[in-house]
């Protein structure tokens, strides 16, 4: 006996058009010639006779509500699955990216623009690993250092905001400095640009603060 799949990939002329015919063929859907009142063409469930698309629309608010109520549990479940199935998870991410390149790029760009400091912190930590530098720092470390500096530039003492502050290695990574919080200071754009990769003692002499 011929069995029709749930999504049915054959010719439209071969699809069951009545509920009784669908049950006889073992299909889960049937496709009456008359569409539902909302014009959906995805067929009706053989078990209930209800429109598949209409049922999905009705259930969507409840699904979203359940998802929001269990958001943290779902995230933890997803993280655990990805940790246990790294190859599958990476393959799925790569496949999604190839199907949605423009969307992925736009999303990444928007996130980077909204989280410039997080991007800089990530780049600093990445550069330190490549250079073999010791340690790393977190967003909490930056907030603690900024508060200790009374939200002012460590060099010129101008008042800073989240948008105008920059992260600087006191002793540059290129000169053997670490990436530990103890080697981090908060500067304004101008001071960070003028200091660049100069040794802190040499820079202090240039500013006339040391003989």
ZAFIDO-960799 format. One line per field, with one value per atom (N, C-alpha, C): x, y, z; residue number from 1; residue in three letters; atom name. Coordinates in steps of 0.1 Angstrom, whole numbers. Example, Ala and Ser with C-alpha at 12.3 -4.5 7.8 and 13.67 -1.06 7.14 Angstrom:
BEGIN
u = c(132	123	132	128	137	129)
v = c(-57	-45	-33	-22	-11	0)
w = c(78	78	78	71	71	79)
nr = c(1	1	1	2	2	2)
rest = c(ALA	ALA	ALA	SER	SER	SER)
atom = c(N	CA	C	N	CA	C)
//
This chain:
BEGIN
u = c(8	0	9	5	13	11	22	22	27	19	22	29	41	48	41	46	40	40	52	54	50	49	45	52	61	69	65	54	49	41	35	27	15	11	-2	-14	-14	-25	-26	-15	-15	-18	-19	-21	-35	-37	-51	-59	-71	-79	-90	-91	-101	-94	-101	-95	-95	-106	-107	-96	-94	-83	-69	-67	-54	-52	-62	-61	-59	-66	-64	-50	-44	-30	-19	-24	-14	-7	-13	-8	-12	-4	-8	-15	-15	-21	-30	-40	-47	-49	-52	-52	-65	-75	-88	-86	-95	-94	-98	-106	-110	-100	-94	-84	-92	-85	-91	-95	-102	-107	-96	-83	-72	-63	-68	-61	-48	-46	-34	-35	-24	-23	-14	-12	-3	-10	-23	-31	-37	-45	-51	-46	-47	-42	-53	-48	-57	-63	-56	-61	-72	-72	-81	-90	-85	-92	-89	-80	-77	-65	-66	-56	-42	-32	-18	-13	-14	-9	-17	-30	-38	-34	-32	-28	-15	-6	7	6	-2	-4	-10	-20	-26	-17	-8	1	13	16	28	29	19	20	23	17	20	34	39	52	63	60	69	69	57	56	63	62	69	84	88	102	108	101	106	106	96	96	108	112	123	136	138	149	162	165	178	180	169	170	173	166	169	183	188	202	212	209	218	218	206	204	212	210	217	232	237	252	257	249	254	254	244	244	255	258	269	283	284	297	298	287	288	288	284	284	290	303	310	310	313	314	300	290	276	272	276	272	279	292	300	295	291	286	273	264	252	254	263	266	271	280	286	276	267	257	247	243	234	241	254	261	261	264	264	250	240	226	222	228	224	235	244	256	253	244	241	235	226	220	230	239	249	259	263	272	265	253	246	244	241	239	252	263	276	280	278	282	274	261	253	257	261	265	279	288	301	300	291	289	283	275	268	277	288	296	311	315	328	339	336	345	347	336	337	346	345	353	367	370	384	390	382	386	390	381	383	396	398	410	423	422	433	437	427	429	435	429	434	449	452	466	475	471	479	482	472	475	484	483	492	506	508	521	526	518	523	523	515	515	506	510	503	490	480	467	457	446	435	427	418	409	395	386	372	365	352	345	344	343	343	356	367	380	381	376	376	368	356	348	355	361	369	380	388	399	394	383	377	372	366	361	373	384	396	402	401	406	396	385	375	369	369	363	370	383	392	403	408	420	432	439	450	462	462	473	469	459	455	445	439	429	416	413	400	389	377	366	362	359	356	342	336	324	326	316	318	322	316	319	333	338	351	363	361	372	378	391	398	407	409	417	432	441	455	464	473	483	494	496	506	520	524	536	531	533	528	531	521	524	536	538	550	563	563	575	575	567	567	557	548	538	528	522	512	498	489	475	467	473	467	460	450	444	454	464	474	482	481	489	479	467	456	453	452	447	437	429	419	424	424	429	418	419	411	417	410	414	428	429	440	453	452	464	468	458	461	468	463	469	484	486	500	509	504	513	516	507	508	515	526	533	546	547	559	560	572	574	569	562	556	566	579	589	593	595	598	587	575	563	562	565	565	575	587	598	594	587	583	573	565	555	561	573	580	578	573	570	582	592	604	616	627	640	648)
v = c(-12	0	12	22	35	43	48	56	70	81	94	101	107	113	125	130	141	154	156	168	166	153	149	156	149	155	151	144	139	150	146	155	159	171	176	168	162	154	141	136	124	125	138	140	136	131	128	141	141	153	152	140	139	132	134	129	114	108	93	87	94	89	90	101	102	91	88	77	64	62	49	47	58	58	59	62	63	76	86	100	108	117	126	138	142	153	150	158	157	172	173	186	188	193	195	206	206	215	229	230	243	247	258	262	267	268	273	287	293	306	317	313	322	320	311	308	300	292	284	272	268	257	245	245	235	222	222	210	210	199	197	184	183	172	160	149	137	133	136	132	141	154	163	170	171	178	193	197	212	216	229	234	234	229	229	243	252	265	273	271	278	273	260	254	260	261	266	281	289	303	304	295	296	292	282	277	285	294	302	311	318	326	317	305	297	291	288	283	294	307	318	320	319	321	310	297	287	288	293	295	306	316	327	323	315	311	301	294	284	288	302	307	302	303	299	284	277	262	258	264	261	264	276	280	270	266	256	243	239	226	227	239	241	240	247	247	233	226	212	203	205	197	201	214	218	213	213	208	193	186	171	167	177	174	185	187	199	198	186	185	188	182	185	200	205	219	229	226	234	233	220	218	225	225	232	247	253	267	271	263	266	265	255	253	265	269	281	294	295	307	308	296	296	299	295	298	313	319	332	342	342	350	365	371	385	388	380	382	381	371	369	381	386	397	410	412	424	423	411	409	411	405	407	421	428	442	451	448	456	453	441	437	444	444	450	465	472	486	489	480	483	478	471	465	467	479	482	478	481	478	462	455	440	435	441	437	440	452	456	446	443	434	420	415	402	403	414	415	416	423	423	410	402	389	379	381	373	376	389	393	388	389	384	369	361	347	344	352	350	354	364	369	361	352	344	351	362	371	364	367	360	367	359	364	369	373	379	388	396	404	404	407	407	420	421	433	439	430	434	440	435	441	456	458	471	481	476	485	488	479	481	491	489	498	512	513	526	534	526	532	537	529	532	545	547	560	571	569	579	583	574	576	587	588	598	591	598	592	592	580	578	588	594	603	618	622	636	640	630	631	638	637	642	632	637	628	620	607	598	592	588	581	567	558	545	546	556	558	564	572	579	572	562	555	544	542	531	523	511	502	502	503	504	495	488	480	490	491	500	497	485	480	472	477	471	456	449	435	433	442	440	442	447	449	439	429	419	421	430	433	421	420	410	415	405	409	408	409	408	422	422	435	445	440	449	457	452	459	467	469	476	490	500	513	518	528	534	548	550	563	569	582	588	584	587	584	590	603	611	606	603	598	584	576	562	563	572	573	578	588	593	584	576	566	555	549	538	527	522	510	515	527	532	527	525	520	531	527	537	547	543	552	562	557	566	576	571	580	591	587	597	607	603	613	623	617	626	636	632	642	651	649	658	655	643	639	632	628	622	629	629	635	624)
w = c(0	0	0	-8	-9	4	10	22	18	21	18	30	28	39	45	56	63	54	48	40	25	21	8	-3	-10	-20	-34	-35	-49	-56	-67	-75	-67	-68	-62	-65	-77	-82	-74	-68	-61	-46	-41	-27	-23	-11	-6	-4	-9	-8	3	9	20	32	43	56	55	50	49	40	29	20	27	34	41	51	59	69	62	51	43	38	34	28	39	51	62	63	56	56	68	72	84	80	67	62	49	47	34	29	16	10	2	9	3	-8	-18	-29	-24	-14	-8	3	2	12	25	36	48	47	57	56	55	59	59	47	38	25	26	37	39	30	24	15	20	33	39	42	40	42	56	59	72	78	92	99	97	94	92	106	116	130	135	132	137	127	114	104	104	113	114	105	101	92	100	93	99	102	93	95	105	106	116	130	131	144	149	139	143	147	141	145	159	161	174	186	183	193	195	186	186	199	203	216	228	229	240	239	227	226	230	226	230	245	251	265	273	268	275	273	261	258	267	269	278	293	297	311	314	304	306	298	296	288	293	306	312	311	314	313	298	289	275	270	275	272	277	290	296	289	285	277	264	257	244	246	257	259	262	270	273	260	252	240	231	229	221	226	240	245	243	243	241	226	217	203	195	198	192	176	171	156	150	155	150	151	163	165	156	154	144	130	126	113	111	121	120	119	127	126	113	107	94	83	84	74	74	87	88	83	85	81	65	59	44	38	45	40	43	53	57	59	49	50	53	45	46	60	64	77	88	87	98	98	87	87	92	89	94	109	114	128	136	131	137	137	126	125	135	136	146	160	163	177	180	170	172	174	167	169	183	188	201	212	209	220	216	213	209	219	232	242	244	242	243	232	220	208	211	217	220	230	240	251	245	236	229	221	214	205	214	225	234	239	244	249	238	226	215	212	211	208	219	232	242	242	237	236	225	214	202	206	215	219	230	236	247	260	261	273	283	296	307	310	314	319	309	315	307	317	312	320	316	325	322	322	319	319	334	343	357	361	356	359	354	342	336	344	349	357	370	376	389	387	376	373	370	363	359	372	381	393	402	402	410	405	392	385	386	394	395	382	372	359	351	354	347	339	329	322	332	331	340	337	325	322	323	315	315	325	332	342	337	324	319	322	325	328	316	318	307	309	298	298	292	292	286	271	265	250	248	257	254	261	269	275	266	267	260	270	266	274	269	278	275	283	277	285	290	303	308	302	303	296	284	271	259	258	252	249	241	231	222	230	242	250	262	261	271	283	281	291	292	304	306	302	302	300	312	324	337	340	348	352	358	364	370	360	347	337	328	332	325	331	322	327	317	321	312	308	295	289	280	277	267	253	243	229	226	230	227	233	246	254	249	246	241	228	219	206	207	216	217	224	233	240	231	224	214	220	215	221	228	232	239	253	258	271	281	292	301	307	309	314	304	291	280	278	279	276	287	299	310	309	304	301	290	280	269	273	283	289	299	302	311	326	328	342	349	341	346	340	348	342	335)
nr = c(1	1	1	2	2	2	3	3	3	4	4	4	5	5	5	6	6	6	7	7	7	8	8	8	9	9	9	10	10	10	11	11	11	12	12	12	13	13	13	14	14	14	15	15	15	16	16	16	17	17	17	18	18	18	19	19	19	20	20	20	21	21	21	22	22	22	23	23	23	24	24	24	25	25	25	26	26	26	27	27	27	28	28	28	29	29	29	30	30	30	31	31	31	32	32	32	33	33	33	34	34	34	35	35	35	36	36	36	37	37	37	38	38	38	39	39	39	40	40	40	41	41	41	42	42	42	43	43	43	44	44	44	45	45	45	46	46	46	47	47	47	48	48	48	49	49	49	50	50	50	51	51	51	52	52	52	53	53	53	54	54	54	55	55	55	56	56	56	57	57	57	58	58	58	59	59	59	60	60	60	61	61	61	62	62	62	63	63	63	64	64	64	65	65	65	66	66	66	67	67	67	68	68	68	69	69	69	70	70	70	71	71	71	72	72	72	73	73	73	74	74	74	75	75	75	76	76	76	77	77	77	78	78	78	79	79	79	80	80	80	81	81	81	82	82	82	83	83	83	84	84	84	85	85	85	86	86	86	87	87	87	88	88	88	89	89	89	90	90	90	91	91	91	92	92	92	93	93	93	94	94	94	95	95	95	96	96	96	97	97	97	98	98	98	99	99	99	100	100	100	101	101	101	102	102	102	103	103	103	104	104	104	105	105	105	106	106	106	107	107	107	108	108	108	109	109	109	110	110	110	111	111	111	112	112	112	113	113	113	114	114	114	115	115	115	116	116	116	117	117	117	118	118	118	119	119	119	120	120	120	121	121	121	122	122	122	123	123	123	124	124	124	125	125	125	126	126	126	127	127	127	128	128	128	129	129	129	130	130	130	131	131	131	132	132	132	133	133	133	134	134	134	135	135	135	136	136	136	137	137	137	138	138	138	139	139	139	140	140	140	141	141	141	142	142	142	143	143	143	144	144	144	145	145	145	146	146	146	147	147	147	148	148	148	149	149	149	150	150	150	151	151	151	152	152	152	153	153	153	154	154	154	155	155	155	156	156	156	157	157	157	158	158	158	159	159	159	160	160	160	161	161	161	162	162	162	163	163	163	164	164	164	165	165	165	166	166	166	167	167	167	168	168	168	169	169	169	170	170	170	171	171	171	172	172	172	173	173	173	174	174	174	175	175	175	176	176	176	177	177	177	178	178	178	179	179	179	180	180	180	181	181	181	182	182	182	183	183	183	184	184	184	185	185	185	186	186	186	187	187	187	188	188	188	189	189	189	190	190	190	191	191	191	192	192	192	193	193	193	194	194	194	195	195	195	196	196	196	197	197	197	198	198	198	199	199	199	200	200	200	201	201	201	202	202	202	203	203	203	204	204	204	205	205	205	206	206	206	207	207	207	208	208	208	209	209	209	210	210	210	211	211	211)
rest = c(UNK	UNK	UNK	UNK	UNK	UNK	UNK	UNK	UNK	UNK	UNK	UNK	UNK	UNK	UNK	UNK	UNK	UNK	UNK	UNK	UNK	UNK	UNK	UNK	UNK	UNK	UNK	UNK	UNK	UNK	UNK	UNK	UNK	UNK	UNK	UNK	UNK	UNK	UNK	UNK	UNK	UNK	UNK	UNK	UNK	UNK	UNK	UNK	UNK	UNK	UNK	UNK	UNK	UNK	UNK	UNK	UNK	UNK	UNK	UNK	UNK	UNK	UNK	UNK	UNK	UNK	UNK	UNK	UNK	UNK	UNK	UNK	UNK	UNK	UNK	UNK	UNK	UNK	UNK	UNK	UNK	UNK	UNK	UNK	UNK	UNK	UNK	UNK	UNK	UNK	UNK	UNK	UNK	UNK	UNK	UNK	UNK	UNK	UNK	UNK	UNK	UNK	UNK	UNK	UNK	UNK	UNK	UNK	UNK	UNK	UNK	UNK	UNK	UNK	UNK	UNK	UNK	UNK	UNK	UNK	UNK	UNK	UNK	UNK	UNK	UNK	UNK	UNK	UNK	UNK	UNK	UNK	UNK	UNK	UNK	UNK	UNK	UNK	UNK	UNK	UNK	UNK	UNK	UNK	UNK	UNK	UNK	UNK	UNK	UNK	UNK	UNK	UNK	UNK	UNK	UNK	UNK	UNK	UNK	UNK	UNK	UNK	UNK	UNK	UNK	UNK	UNK	UNK	UNK	UNK	UNK	UNK	UNK	UNK	UNK	UNK	UNK	UNK	UNK	UNK	UNK	UNK	UNK	UNK	UNK	UNK	UNK	UNK	UNK	UNK	UNK	UNK	UNK	UNK	UNK	UNK	UNK	UNK	UNK	UNK	UNK	UNK	UNK	UNK	UNK	UNK	UNK	UNK	UNK	UNK	UNK	UNK	UNK	UNK	UNK	UNK	UNK	UNK	UNK	UNK	UNK	UNK	UNK	UNK	UNK	UNK	UNK	UNK	UNK	UNK	UNK	UNK	UNK	UNK	UNK	UNK	UNK	UNK	UNK	UNK	UNK	UNK	UNK	UNK	UNK	UNK	UNK	UNK	UNK	UNK	UNK	UNK	UNK	UNK	UNK	UNK	UNK	UNK	UNK	UNK	UNK	UNK	UNK	UNK	UNK	UNK	UNK	UNK	UNK	UNK	UNK	UNK	UNK	UNK	UNK	UNK	UNK	UNK	UNK	UNK	UNK	UNK	UNK	UNK	UNK	UNK	UNK	UNK	UNK	UNK	UNK	UNK	UNK	UNK	UNK	UNK	UNK	UNK	UNK	UNK	UNK	UNK	UNK	UNK	UNK	UNK	UNK	UNK	UNK	UNK	UNK	UNK	UNK	UNK	UNK	UNK	UNK	UNK	UNK	UNK	UNK	UNK	UNK	UNK	UNK	UNK	UNK	UNK	UNK	UNK	UNK	UNK	UNK	UNK	UNK	UNK	UNK	UNK	UNK	UNK	UNK	UNK	UNK	UNK	UNK	UNK	UNK	UNK	UNK	UNK	UNK	UNK	UNK	UNK	UNK	UNK	UNK	UNK	UNK	UNK	UNK	UNK	UNK	UNK	UNK	UNK	UNK	UNK	UNK	UNK	UNK	UNK	UNK	UNK	UNK	UNK	UNK	UNK	UNK	UNK	UNK	UNK	UNK	UNK	UNK	UNK	UNK	UNK	UNK	UNK	UNK	UNK	UNK	UNK	UNK	UNK	UNK	UNK	UNK	UNK	UNK	UNK	UNK	UNK	UNK	UNK	UNK	UNK	UNK	UNK	UNK	UNK	UNK	UNK	UNK	UNK	UNK	UNK	UNK	UNK	UNK	UNK	UNK	UNK	UNK	UNK	UNK	UNK	UNK	UNK	UNK	UNK	UNK	UNK	UNK	UNK	UNK	UNK	UNK	UNK	UNK	UNK	UNK	UNK	UNK	UNK	UNK	UNK	UNK	UNK	UNK	UNK	UNK	UNK	UNK	UNK	UNK	UNK	UNK	UNK	UNK	UNK	UNK	UNK	UNK	UNK	UNK	UNK	UNK	UNK	UNK	UNK	UNK	UNK	UNK	UNK	UNK	UNK	UNK	UNK	UNK	UNK	UNK	UNK	UNK	UNK	UNK	UNK	UNK	UNK	UNK	UNK	UNK	UNK	UNK	UNK	UNK	UNK	UNK	UNK	UNK	UNK	UNK	UNK	UNK	UNK	UNK	UNK	UNK	UNK	UNK	UNK	UNK	UNK	UNK	UNK	UNK	UNK	UNK	UNK	UNK	UNK	UNK	UNK	UNK	UNK	UNK	UNK	UNK	UNK	UNK	UNK	UNK	UNK	UNK	UNK	UNK	UNK	UNK	UNK	UNK	UNK	UNK	UNK	UNK	UNK	UNK	UNK	UNK	UNK	UNK	UNK	UNK	UNK	UNK	UNK	UNK	UNK	UNK	UNK	UNK	UNK	UNK	UNK	UNK	UNK	UNK	UNK	UNK	UNK	UNK	UNK	UNK	UNK	UNK	UNK	UNK	UNK	UNK	UNK	UNK	UNK	UNK	UNK	UNK	UNK	UNK	UNK	UNK	UNK	UNK	UNK	UNK	UNK	UNK	UNK	UNK	UNK	UNK	UNK	UNK	UNK	UNK	UNK	UNK	UNK	UNK	UNK	UNK	UNK	UNK	UNK	UNK	UNK	UNK	UNK	UNK	UNK	UNK	UNK	UNK	UNK	UNK	UNK	UNK	UNK	UNK	UNK	UNK	UNK	UNK	UNK	UNK)
atom = c(N	CA	C	N	CA	C	N	CA	C	N	CA	C	N	CA	C	N	CA	C	N	CA	C	N	CA	C	N	CA	C	N	CA	C	N	CA	C	N	CA	C	N	CA	C	N	CA	C	N	CA	C	N	CA	C	N	CA	C	N	CA	C	N	CA	C	N	CA	C	N	CA	C	N	CA	C	N	CA	C	N	CA	C	N	CA	C	N	CA	C	N	CA	C	N	CA	C	N	CA	C	N	CA	C	N	CA	C	N	CA	C	N	CA	C	N	CA	C	N	CA	C	N	CA	C	N	CA	C	N	CA	C	N	CA	C	N	CA	C	N	CA	C	N	CA	C	N	CA	C	N	CA	C	N	CA	C	N	CA	C	N	CA	C	N	CA	C	N	CA	C	N	CA	C	N	CA	C	N	CA	C	N	CA	C	N	CA	C	N	CA	C	N	CA	C	N	CA	C	N	CA	C	N	CA	C	N	CA	C	N	CA	C	N	CA	C	N	CA	C	N	CA	C	N	CA	C	N	CA	C	N	CA	C	N	CA	C	N	CA	C	N	CA	C	N	CA	C	N	CA	C	N	CA	C	N	CA	C	N	CA	C	N	CA	C	N	CA	C	N	CA	C	N	CA	C	N	CA	C	N	CA	C	N	CA	C	N	CA	C	N	CA	C	N	CA	C	N	CA	C	N	CA	C	N	CA	C	N	CA	C	N	CA	C	N	CA	C	N	CA	C	N	CA	C	N	CA	C	N	CA	C	N	CA	C	N	CA	C	N	CA	C	N	CA	C	N	CA	C	N	CA	C	N	CA	C	N	CA	C	N	CA	C	N	CA	C	N	CA	C	N	CA	C	N	CA	C	N	CA	C	N	CA	C	N	CA	C	N	CA	C	N	CA	C	N	CA	C	N	CA	C	N	CA	C	N	CA	C	N	CA	C	N	CA	C	N	CA	C	N	CA	C	N	CA	C	N	CA	C	N	CA	C	N	CA	C	N	CA	C	N	CA	C	N	CA	C	N	CA	C	N	CA	C	N	CA	C	N	CA	C	N	CA	C	N	CA	C	N	CA	C	N	CA	C	N	CA	C	N	CA	C	N	CA	C	N	CA	C	N	CA	C	N	CA	C	N	CA	C	N	CA	C	N	CA	C	N	CA	C	N	CA	C	N	CA	C	N	CA	C	N	CA	C	N	CA	C	N	CA	C	N	CA	C	N	CA	C	N	CA	C	N	CA	C	N	CA	C	N	CA	C	N	CA	C	N	CA	C	N	CA	C	N	CA	C	N	CA	C	N	CA	C	N	CA	C	N	CA	C	N	CA	C	N	CA	C	N	CA	C	N	CA	C	N	CA	C	N	CA	C	N	CA	C	N	CA	C	N	CA	C	N	CA	C	N	CA	C	N	CA	C	N	CA	C	N	CA	C	N	CA	C	N	CA	C	N	CA	C	N	CA	C	N	CA	C	N	CA	C	N	CA	C	N	CA	C	N	CA	C	N	CA	C	N	CA	C	N	CA	C	N	CA	C	N	CA	C	N	CA	C	N	CA	C	N	CA	C	N	CA	C	N	CA	C	N	CA	C	N	CA	C	N	CA	C	N	CA	C	N	CA	C	N	CA	C	N	CA	C	N	CA	C	N	CA	C	N	CA	C	N	CA	C	N	CA	C)
//
